[in-house]
Amino acid sequence: MGSWAKCWPKGSGRSLWSRAVNTSAQRDIFDPASRRVLDEVEQLLEFQSDKCLAEEFGTSCLYRSEGRHSAEECGRCSISEECWRRMTKPGYSGYSLTHQAFYIIIGLQTGCGEKVQLLTRRTTGGASVRDLLDRICADVLTEAQVIAQAGFPQHRRDIFMEQGALCGIAGYRDFFRRDWLEEVLSWQREPGCFGDSEVYARRRPLPSPGPSQAHARVRREEKAMPGRCLAHQSSVGLGYLSLCVRFLVSAVYL
C-alpha cells in the first residue's frame, strides 16, 4: 500500500474527465433514508431493472409473451414512460439506487442519449442528464459514507464497491479517497479476487419480496470461484480499482 500512497496525487485531484459530487444535494448521513443501506432495504425488484435495461438494449420483447409487437415497441432505445419514471424516481437506496445510475449510464452508452435527454427534460422540469446523475450520485456518495462510518461491514462491501464503480464511470471522483482505496485493497484474497464464499453461504437467504413497496433485494445467486472467491463481488471490485487507476492517471498526467 505504500506504493499507492506515493502515487496519490497532491492537491484536489481534478482532471478533464472527472468532477465532484454536488455536496449541497447530499442527504445527511444520519437521515433514516441514508441509513437504510445498512439494513439492505430495497425498492426495486431485479426483474424490473432487467426489463427496463432490456428496453435500452432493444431486447424488451423477450420479456413479453403476449402477441406481436412493433419495431418501435421492441427496438433499441424503446424506453417506456413507466420504466423511465421507475428508474429515476427519488428516494431509492442500496442496489436500487446504484441500478438507477447504471440505467442512465447504459442508456447513454448504447446510443440512447437523445431519448434520455428528452425524457430527463420532460420529467424534471427542464433539468439535464448531468443534473439527474448529480442527484443520484450525491445520494450514492452519502450511502457510501454511511457504510464507511459503520466500519465497512462485510455484507455491505459488495454494494460499496459497486457504488464507486458506477458513479466512477459517470465521472465522480469523490469515491476514490486514499483511505477508501486502501480499505478495498485490504479485502482482496490471495488470488486477487474478492469475497468469501464460505461466509456468503452461511448467511441466511434474503426473504422473498412481499406486496410492500420496500423489501429486501432478491439478487441473483453469487457464483463461487476457486479460492473461496465470489464472482459478482470480484467484478465490482475490479471495476472500482480500474476506475481508481483511471482517476490517478488522469489526475497526474492530464
C-alpha positions as CSV (number, residue, x, y, z in Angstrom):
1,M,0.0,0.0,0.0
2,G,3.0,2.3,0.5
3,S,3.5,2.4,-3.3
4,W,-0.1,3.6,-3.8
5,A,0.4,6.3,-1.2
6,K,3.5,7.6,-3.1
7,C,1.4,7.7,-6.3
8,W,-1.5,9.5,-4.8
9,P,-1.8,13.0,-6.5
10,K,-1.3,16.0,-4.4
11,G,-3.9,18.7,-4.4
12,S,-7.5,18.3,-5.4
13,G,-7.0,15.5,-8.0
14,R,-9.0,17.4,-10.6
15,S,-8.9,16.1,-14.2
16,L,-10.6,16.8,-17.5
17,W,-13.0,13.8,-17.3
18,S,-13.8,13.9,-13.5
19,R,-16.0,16.1,-11.4
20,A,-17.0,16.4,-7.8
21,V,-20.4,15.3,-6.4
22,N,-22.7,18.3,-5.7
23,T,-22.5,18.1,-1.9
24,S,-25.3,20.5,-1.5
25,A,-27.6,17.9,-2.9
26,Q,-26.5,15.2,-0.5
27,R,-28.7,13.7,2.2
28,D,-27.4,13.8,5.8
29,I,-25.7,10.5,6.7
30,F,-27.9,10.3,9.8
31,D,-31.1,10.7,7.7
32,P,-33.1,7.4,8.1
33,A,-33.3,7.3,4.3
34,S,-29.5,7.2,4.2
35,R,-29.2,4.5,6.9
36,R,-31.4,2.1,5.0
37,V,-28.4,0.9,3.1
38,L,-27.1,-0.9,6.2
39,D,-30.4,-2.7,6.5
40,E,-30.5,-4.0,2.9
41,V,-33.8,-2.3,2.3
42,E,-34.6,-2.1,-1.4
43,Q,-37.4,-0.5,-3.5
44,L,-36.7,-2.1,-6.9
45,L,-37.0,-5.8,-7.9
46,E,-34.2,-7.1,-10.1
47,F,-36.5,-8.3,-12.8
48,Q,-37.9,-4.7,-13.0
49,S,-34.5,-3.3,-13.5
50,D,-33.7,-6.0,-16.1
51,K,-36.8,-5.3,-18.0
52,C,-36.1,-1.6,-18.2
53,L,-32.5,-2.2,-19.3
54,A,-33.8,-4.5,-22.0
55,E,-35.8,-1.6,-23.4
56,E,-32.5,0.3,-23.9
57,F,-30.8,-2.7,-25.5
58,G,-33.7,-3.5,-27.8
59,T,-34.5,-6.9,-26.2
60,S,-37.6,-5.9,-24.2
61,C,-39.9,-8.2,-26.2
62,L,-38.1,-11.2,-24.7
63,Y,-39.9,-10.2,-21.5
64,R,-43.4,-10.0,-23.2
65,S,-45.2,-13.2,-24.1
66,E,-48.5,-11.7,-25.3
67,G,-48.9,-11.1,-29.0
68,R,-46.7,-9.4,-31.5
69,H,-45.0,-6.0,-31.0
70,S,-43.8,-3.4,-33.4
71,A,-40.2,-2.4,-34.0
72,E,-41.0,0.8,-32.3
73,E,-42.0,-1.0,-29.1
74,C,-39.1,-3.5,-29.2
75,G,-36.2,-1.7,-30.9
76,R,-33.2,-0.3,-29.2
77,C,-34.0,2.8,-27.1
78,S,-37.7,1.9,-26.9
79,I,-37.8,3.4,-23.4
80,S,-41.2,3.5,-21.9
81,E,-42.5,6.2,-19.6
82,E,-43.2,3.6,-17.0
83,C,-39.6,2.4,-16.9
84,W,-38.2,5.8,-17.0
85,R,-40.2,7.0,-14.0
86,R,-39.4,3.8,-12.1
87,M,-35.7,4.0,-12.8
88,T,-35.3,7.7,-12.0
89,K,-37.7,8.0,-9.0
90,P,-36.1,9.7,-6.0
91,G,-35.8,8.0,-2.6
92,Y,-34.2,4.7,-3.6
93,S,-31.4,3.1,-1.6
94,G,-28.8,0.3,-1.9
95,Y,-28.7,-1.7,-5.1
96,S,-31.9,0.0,-6.3
97,L,-30.1,3.3,-6.2
98,T,-26.9,2.1,-7.9
99,H,-29.1,0.5,-10.6
100,Q,-30.6,3.9,-11.3
101,A,-27.1,5.2,-12.1
102,F,-26.4,2.0,-14.2
103,Y,-29.7,2.5,-16.1
104,I,-28.8,6.1,-17.2
105,I,-25.2,5.2,-18.0
106,I,-26.3,2.3,-20.2
107,G,-28.8,4.5,-21.9
108,L,-26.1,7.0,-22.8
109,Q,-23.6,4.3,-23.9
110,T,-26.0,2.3,-26.0
111,G,-26.8,5.3,-28.2
112,C,-30.0,6.4,-26.5
113,G,-28.6,9.7,-25.4
114,E,-31.2,11.8,-27.4
115,K,-34.1,9.8,-25.8
116,V,-32.5,10.0,-22.4
117,Q,-32.1,13.8,-22.7
118,L,-35.6,14.3,-23.9
119,L,-37.1,12.2,-21.0
120,T,-35.0,13.9,-18.5
121,R,-36.1,17.4,-19.6
122,R,-39.8,16.3,-19.8
123,T,-39.9,14.7,-16.3
124,T,-37.7,17.0,-14.3
125,G,-38.9,20.4,-15.5
126,G,-36.0,21.0,-17.8
127,A,-33.1,19.6,-15.9
128,S,-30.2,17.9,-17.8
129,V,-28.9,14.4,-17.6
130,R,-25.9,15.6,-15.7
131,D,-28.3,17.2,-13.1
132,L,-30.1,13.8,-12.8
133,L,-26.8,12.0,-12.3
134,D,-25.7,14.6,-9.8
135,R,-28.7,13.9,-7.7
136,I,-28.4,10.1,-7.9
137,C,-24.6,10.0,-7.2
138,A,-25.0,12.5,-4.4
139,D,-27.3,10.0,-2.7
140,V,-24.9,7.1,-3.6
141,L,-22.0,9.0,-2.0
142,T,-24.0,9.6,1.2
143,E,-24.7,5.8,1.4
144,A,-21.0,5.0,0.8
145,Q,-20.1,7.4,3.6
146,V,-22.7,5.6,5.9
147,I,-21.1,2.2,5.1
148,A,-17.6,3.7,5.8
149,Q,-18.8,5.2,9.1
150,A,-20.2,1.8,10.1
151,G,-16.7,0.2,9.6
152,F,-17.4,-1.4,6.2
153,P,-19.5,-4.4,7.4
154,Q,-18.7,-7.4,5.3
155,H,-22.3,-7.8,3.9
156,R,-22.1,-4.2,2.5
157,R,-18.7,-4.4,0.9
158,D,-20.2,-5.6,-2.4
159,I,-22.5,-2.6,-2.7
160,F,-19.8,-0.2,-1.5
161,M,-17.5,-1.2,-4.5
162,E,-20.5,-1.1,-6.8
163,Q,-21.2,2.4,-5.7
164,G,-17.7,3.6,-6.6
165,A,-17.6,1.7,-9.8
166,L,-20.8,3.0,-11.3
167,C,-20.6,6.6,-10.1
168,G,-16.9,6.5,-11.1
169,I,-17.9,5.6,-14.6
170,A,-20.1,8.7,-14.6
171,G,-17.0,10.7,-13.7
172,Y,-17.4,11.4,-10.0
173,R,-14.0,11.3,-8.3
174,D,-15.3,11.6,-4.6
175,F,-15.4,7.7,-4.4
176,F,-11.7,7.4,-4.8
177,R,-10.3,8.6,-1.5
178,R,-7.0,7.2,-0.5
179,D,-8.3,5.7,2.8
180,W,-11.2,4.0,0.9
181,L,-8.8,2.6,-1.7
182,E,-6.6,1.1,1.0
183,E,-9.6,-0.4,2.7
184,V,-10.8,-2.0,-0.6
185,L,-7.3,-3.4,-1.3
186,S,-7.3,-5.0,2.2
187,W,-10.4,-7.1,1.2
188,Q,-8.6,-8.8,-1.6
189,R,-7.9,-12.5,-1.2
190,E,-4.6,-14.0,-2.1
191,P,-5.6,-14.7,-5.8
192,G,-6.5,-11.0,-6.1
193,C,-10.3,-11.6,-6.0
194,F,-12.9,-10.5,-3.5
195,G,-15.5,-12.1,-1.2
196,D,-15.6,-15.2,0.8
197,S,-17.9,-17.9,-0.5
198,E,-18.0,-19.8,2.9
199,V,-19.1,-16.7,4.7
200,Y,-21.7,-15.9,2.0
201,A,-23.1,-19.5,2.2
202,R,-23.5,-19.2,6.0
203,R,-25.7,-16.1,5.6
204,R,-29.4,-16.7,5.8
205,P,-31.2,-16.2,2.4
206,L,-32.9,-12.9,1.9
207,P,-36.7,-13.0,2.4
208,S,-39.0,-13.3,-0.6
209,P,-40.4,-10.0,-1.7
210,G,-43.9,-9.2,-0.4
211,P,-46.5,-6.8,-1.5
212,S,-44.8,-3.9,0.2
213,Q,-43.0,-1.2,-1.8
214,A,-39.9,-1.6,0.4
215,H,-38.4,-5.1,0.5
216,A,-35.1,-6.9,0.6
217,R,-33.5,-7.2,-2.8
218,V,-33.7,-10.6,-4.3
219,R,-30.4,-10.7,-6.2
220,R,-29.1,-13.4,-8.5
221,E,-27.1,-16.1,-6.8
222,E,-23.5,-15.3,-6.3
223,K,-21.2,-17.7,-8.0
224,A,-18.3,-19.2,-6.0
225,M,-15.0,-19.3,-7.7
226,P,-11.7,-21.0,-6.8
227,G,-10.0,-19.7,-3.7
228,R,-13.4,-19.1,-1.9
229,C,-13.9,-16.0,-4.1
230,L,-17.2,-14.6,-5.3
231,A,-17.9,-13.7,-8.9
232,H,-20.1,-10.6,-8.5
233,Q,-18.1,-9.1,-5.7
234,S,-14.8,-9.7,-7.6
235,S,-16.3,-8.0,-10.7
236,V,-17.4,-4.8,-8.8
237,G,-14.0,-4.9,-7.0
238,L,-12.2,-4.9,-10.4
239,G,-14.5,-2.1,-11.6
240,Y,-13.7,0.0,-8.5
241,L,-10.0,-0.5,-8.8
242,S,-10.0,0.2,-12.5
243,L,-11.8,3.5,-12.1
244,C,-9.4,4.4,-9.3
245,V,-6.4,3.8,-11.6
246,R,-8.1,5.9,-14.2
247,F,-8.6,8.7,-11.7
248,L,-5.0,8.5,-10.5
249,V,-3.6,8.6,-14.1
250,S,-5.8,11.4,-15.3
251,A,-5.1,13.5,-12.1
252,V,-1.3,13.2,-12.5
253,Y,-0.9,13.3,-16.3
254,L,-3.9,15.1,-17.9
